[in-house]
């Protein structure tokens, strides 16, 4: 008798179990995941991402960095560009857990205008390997599907590997020298301006 009561009490679970068995599993969120071990102490690697001096030492020739929730995380790949065309214009920090994690919103490069009008999200996690080395894990998520989303995803899959490689090199051999990059930008802007004139 007790067995019958137990079965009757659990009968409501049968449809739920059935749905779980036949329902397709949701696909995992598409994400770019990268990792690097940087030959520097945790506080130095953290400063690389949370100060203007840090960002300009490996990521871009100019930046506006305000390390607080909602603060600026503006990365100017092309400081000579018009407002909105400098790179990651108007990005902001979303969360900061000192020496452990930070996140920021992100956009596509200017040549992918459709995807650039949207935002994705990047999370960085910091972990000391020992006193002189720090592991940095990057996850970039929030991707749509099709069209320029796929182009932007492919672009950043390659670009983030380069950024993390530059971060490692910065701590191995010193800050990146942006002189040649800026000379190329000046030349390109001059040619573009000349082509626009009648």
Protein Blocks (a to p, Z undefined) as FASTA:
>chain_A
ZZmmmmmmmmmmmmmmmmmmmpccddddddddddddddbdfklmmmmmmcfklmmmmmpm
bdcddddehiacddcfblmbcehilopghiacfbdcehkbccddddddfklmmlmmpccd
dddddddfblmbccdddddehiaeehjllmmmmmmmmmmmmmmmmmmmmmmnopcdfklm
mmmmmmmmmmmmmmmpZZ
